[in-house]
Amino acid sequence: MLMKNSLISDLKKNIPPCNVLEKLEERYVYAQDASNSKEIKNIPDAVVFAENIEQVQNVVKLANKHKVPIICRGAGTNVVGACVVEHGGIILNFSKMNRIININKENMTATVEPGVVLGKLQQEVEKLGLFYPPDPSNLAVSTIGGSIAQASGGAKSFKYGTTKDYVLDLKVVMADGSILQTGASTIKNATGYNLNTLFVGSEGTLGIVVEATLKLIPKPQSKKVIMAYFDTVKEAVCAVNSIIEQRIFPATIDFMDKNAIYTVEKFYPAGLLVDKEAALIVEIDGFEASMKYQEDVITDLLQINRASQIQVSHNEEEYNKIWTARRSSMGACAKLKPNVTTDDVIVPRDKLADLVLGIREICKKYNLDVCMVGHVGDGSVHPQIPIDYRNEDEYKRYKLAKSEIYDLTASLGGILSGEHGVGIEKRPFIDKVINSVAINYMRQIKKTLDPDNILNPYKIF
Ligand SMILES: Cc1cc2nc3c(=O)[nH]c(=O)nc-3n(C[C@H](O)[C@H](O)[C@H](O)COP(=O)(O)OP(=O)(O)OC[C@H]3O[C@@H](n4cnc5c(N)ncnc54)[C@H](O)[C@@H]3O)c2cc1C
């Protein structure tokens, strides 16, 4: 208690006191994130809203002095417990460091503070005819800092890649308070080790991102979404492979299974066809002149692969309606039971059907409902399982199913996360897919950069 009081008083001397939260009820709010863990094991000793780099450095200095962890926080929407407070410490919140510092049209780059909301950055660059493609489904709230730390992807990863493909340079406050610059504002960089990729996906365990320079690309002239329904999951998955085999690269190939379609339609009616087993959401984009050609080729392929119904968006309203429905799936699934869990497993694309059908079998075996969505063009599947944590038996079955889903993924040559990260939720399982030599090197990197284990300790491993 004494230690906590002196930490708070030190923080208030170095940070505007209105940006330091110390009341129990205020701190309690920041103990959890969107992983929706069953238990709250600990709460932060303090919550600090940083306004600039110097304040971040002050917080690091004090964390070292008091030997307490720092857990960075953007919007807290990661779903793996990457912001969960296990060992007390300081939640360092970036919602007040949310300036878009510069959008450089000529270089096609944007330099931003970590608290900038992803959807806001997209809107601003699009006004200039530019495009920042990473688009996690909750882009309306998730932040650049959080999406860098989790290596976020999204529907458009299929054509455009994920966050790691757009980070050119980061300013990072290290565990000793120094500032490291990972790259440069240039499009190419072969000058030394690639430190950008070290920090992207590091879940706040290696350093604190205080500024990011991101690559932008030209905004596609036109876009359209095609929603195709299928009477079997297998047909839907075969259609994905068939599109890819033709070397056609739509912007997205996303998937919803019957339960996901039904649940979204129940809670957020959008005119989805609830009698179908599966749907693919295929977005095409590019030059206006190419749109008709792309649409024709893809609808032909979908029909050849037995799509039983195809809807095409004809205007922005119809486009948004389809995407809003797809993006609402987790929210809709959360209405089925008091809790919802989501996962993120990914396999080589040719194993996709085995993964989707296997997950269904596993959930059936453990008598669990599952709504499946995914960025299937990448081989990535998000099984969303509604659950009531108060039901111990159901929770036990869920844990067994989760472990079996990971075994299945590993057996298919896949990995445990393509875009959500590891956090604490997947920590016990990473040795199923990462070899022990690699884990040892990862631990050594952590120890070198953060010898006192101040930065988001014990996340990932
Ligand atoms: C409904 C829903 C849908 C989602 N859909 C997708 C999807 O389609 N694709 C996808 O990839 N993800 C998805 N996610 C996961 C989530 O959106 C991403 O992980 C997100 O980008 C995290 O952003 P955030 O600002 O909420 O970060 P937070 O959850 O606040 O933090 C995430 C991690 O980043 C660290 N961190 C935050 N800021 C910094 C910083 N400045 N420096 C260093 N570390 C920092 C935190 O310590 C933590 O480890 C979804 C989540 C939800 C709830």
The ligand as an ORCA input file, in Angstrom:
! r2SCAN-3c Opt
* xyz 0 1
  C     -15.276     -7.146    -32.390
  C     -13.815     -7.298    -32.670
  C     -13.387     -7.591    -33.952
  C     -12.027     -7.736    -34.237
  N     -11.642     -8.002    -35.512
  C     -10.330     -8.119    -35.797
  C      -9.897     -8.379    -37.134
  O     -10.697     -8.519    -38.053
  N      -8.581     -8.474    -37.366
  C      -7.651     -8.305    -36.365
  O      -6.450     -8.389    -36.633
  N      -8.023     -8.072    -35.077
  C      -9.327     -7.974    -34.784
  N      -9.725     -7.735    -33.498
  C      -8.696     -7.605    -32.447
  C      -8.304     -6.157    -32.146
  O      -9.053     -5.260    -32.858
  C      -6.889     -5.837    -32.457
  O      -6.050     -6.625    -31.682
  C      -6.681     -4.327    -32.253
  O      -6.038     -3.832    -33.331
  C      -6.113     -3.892    -30.949
  O      -6.161     -2.460    -30.891
  P      -6.413     -1.707    -29.528
  O      -6.174     -0.272    -29.748
  O      -7.704     -2.069    -28.937
  O      -5.206     -2.314    -28.655
  P      -5.247     -2.797    -27.156
  O      -6.141     -3.953    -26.997
  O      -5.442     -1.651    -26.256
  O      -3.736     -3.297    -27.013
  C      -3.279     -4.404    -27.725
  C      -1.813     -4.640    -27.382
  O      -1.078     -3.540    -27.815
  C      -0.277     -3.032    -26.771
  N      -0.171     -1.610    -27.047
  C      -1.159     -0.699    -27.193
  N      -0.644      0.496    -27.479
  C       0.696      0.336    -27.523
  C       1.785      1.212    -27.751
  N       1.600      2.500    -28.014
  N       3.044      0.706    -27.692
  C       3.258     -0.608    -27.447
  N       2.262     -1.464    -27.204
  C       1.003     -0.998    -27.249
  C      -1.024     -3.409    -25.516
  O      -0.171     -3.461    -24.392
  C      -1.510     -4.782    -25.899
  O      -0.477     -5.707    -25.728
  C     -11.073     -7.596    -33.186
  C     -11.505     -7.293    -31.882
  C     -12.855     -7.148    -31.625
  C     -13.282     -6.833    -30.215
*
